[in-house]
Amino acid sequence: MSQFIGRFTLSNNVMTSVATPTTGLSAIVISNDSQFSLSASLNGTSIMKSIPAGVADVLIVPDNSFNGTVLLFPTAQLMIQNSPANIAEVTVYGRGESVPGIYPISLNRLSNTGNNVGMQNILRSTSSNAMNNANLVIGGSGQLVIYLWGLSITGSHATAQAKGIFHVTGFASGIDLQYALAVETATAMPPIIERFASPLPGSPGGAVTAQGPTLSDATIACNLVYYQI
């Protein structure tokens, strides 16, 4: 199951060490919501990537040698001037778990990010690879409004062909997003990836819910990308 490790403040030319589980990981997604180019490396391995400002990317964890420490080193190279926030978000994925979406991906830089309204409106994501006849819920806190920015849905083959409808509900407009899924016995379903031209708002204090259909014994995964204000 994916795990959100945390949000870390970045300073130019200052190394940040992030502690993650030492075993059982397959991948680590790092979102660079800052004005810096970010060098991200897995301590004890040769795995390293340079992640530009405003981009999220994934690091594949090798089978051995990784000691659980992710090193983040921001520099002024490729710097975006006047960025309102300088943070990195780290999410880890377990062995056998697929990472929803395609990386690297550009982050939606929001005008209020880093201002005094707090950190609620930073682009975030939540995911599950157990969406067969299951729900994934975001929001439902205070008077915050969830804005769905994008999503991805994947399905792996099952022992029998199956079709169903994937629903996403809870929007202020009352709309019900519906995606037709079809899984085969030999091949994975082509991924569904959608980025909304205008993020879809929920209701104040309400939850946005993704509901997976029952599709034989297929593995259905979903990733919801959103912000909240």
N, C-alpha and C positions, 0 to 999 in steps of 0.2 A: 504494500500500500504506500502511496506517495506520502511524504511528510514535509510540511513547511518548516524549515529550520529557523528562519528569522530574517529580519531586515537590519542591515548594517550600514552605518554612516561612513562615507568615504571622504578622505582628505588627500590632497595632492601629495604624491611621493611617500605616503605612509602605508606600510603593510598592515593588512587586517587578516587575522587568522580566524577561521570559522570551523568549529568542531562539529563533525557529523558522525553517524555510526561508523565503526571501523570495519564492519563486515556486512555482507548481505545486500550491497548496493549494486545497481546496474548503471545508473546515470545520475548526473547532478545538473539541474537547470539553474543558470545564473542570469538574473535580469539586471542589467546595468542602467538604472534610472539616474544618471548623473551627467555631469559635463565633461567627464574624463574618459579617455580610452583605458580600459581595465584589463590588466593581465591576470588571468585566473589559472591556477595550477593545482594539481593534486599532489600533495607532499608525499615524497617517497617514490614517485613515478616520473616518467618523462612526459606526462600528459599536461599540456599547457595550451591555452588559447588567448588571443587578444580579442576582447569584446568591445566594439565601438560604443560610444555614448548612445543611449536610447535604443539598445538592442538586447535581446535575450538569446542565449545560446546554450548548448548542452555539451557536457563533458562526459564521455563514456568511461566508466570506472573499470580498470583491468581486474583480472581474477585474483591477483595477489599484489603485494607490495604497498598498496595504498594504506596509510596509517590513520585515516579519518580526518585529516586536517586539510581544509581548502585554503589556499593562500590567494588573497586579492590585493593587487598592487595597482592603484590608479596613477596615471601620469597626465600631464597637461597636453600630451600629444593628441591631435585630432580633437581638441577641446571645443565644446560648444559654449559660447559666451552667454552669461546671464541665465544659466539654468537654475530654476528655483529650488531644485532638490539634488542632493548628492547621496544616493543610497544604492545598495545592491540587495536583492532578495534572492535567497537560496532555497531550492526545493530538491529533495532527493527522491529517487525511485528505487524500489527493491528488485532483487533478482527475479527474472521471469515476468516483470511488469513492463508493459509497453509505455513509452513516453508519448502522450497524445500531441499531435501537431507536427509541424515541420520547422526545423531550426537551421540557421538563425532566423529570428523574426523581429521586425521593428516594433518597438513599444509605442503606444499611443501617448504622446507627451501632452499632459493636460495643463491648461493655463494656470490653475490654482495649485498645482503640485508644489509643496514646500511652503506655502503661505500659511497664515495664522489660522486658517480653517482646520488645521491639523493634517494628519496623514491619511484621511479616509479616502481621498480621491486618487490614489496611486493605482495604476493598473495591476491587477492581481489575477491569479488563476487557481482553480481547484479542480481536482480530477478524481476519477475512480475507474478501475478496470473490472468492476463487478456490477455492471449496470443491467445485467439480465434479470428482468422482473425486480428492479430496484430503483431507488430514488437518490438523487444528489441535490442537496438543498443549500442555497446561499442566502444570506440576509436574515431578516426577521429580528432585527435588533434596534431598539430605540425608534427614532424617526428617520434613520438613514434610508436613502433610496439606492437600490441596486440598479446599475446600468450595464446591461449585457453588451459587451464589445465584440465578442466573437465566440466561436465554439468549434470543436472537432469531435467526430464520432467515428469509431472504428469497430469492426467486428471480425473475429477469427472464425475459421471453419468449424462446423459441428458434425455430429454423426448423422444428422439428417438435415435436408434443406428446410429452411424456415424463413418466413417473412413476417414483418410487424412494423408498427409505427412508433417512433421515438418522439415523445412530447416534451416541450419546454413551456411552462406556464408561470403565471404570477405577475404579468405585466399590467401596468396601469390602464392600458388600452383594452385589456381583456382578451387579447389575441392568444391563440394557442399555436405555437410553432410545431409543425409536424414534419418528420423526416422518415421516408420509407426505407427500411432496412431489409436486406436480403442476404442471408448467409448460405454458402455452399458447403459441400462436404470435403472439397479438396483444396480450395484456395480462400484466402482472406478477402473480405469485402473491401472494395476501393474506399478509402477514407472520405468522409464528408467533412469539408472544411469551409466555414463561413465566417466572413468578416463583415459586420454590418456597417453600411455607409453612415448611418446615424445610430449610435448605441440605443438599445431598447430599455426604457425606464420601467422599474417596478413601482410599487406603491410605497409611501412612507411607512417604514417599519415592517413592510411585508417581505415575504421570501419569494425567490425565484426557484422553481423546482424543475429539474430534468427527470423524466420518468422513462426508464427503459422497458421495452416490451419483453415478453417471454418468447425466446427463440431457441427451442430445443436445448442443447447444452452448449451453445455458442458463448464465447467470451466477448462481451460488449464493453467498450471503454469510451469514456466521455471526458472532455476537458472544456471547462467554461472559463472564459476570460472576461473580466468585469472590473468596474470600479464602483465606489459607493460615496455618496455625498450626503 
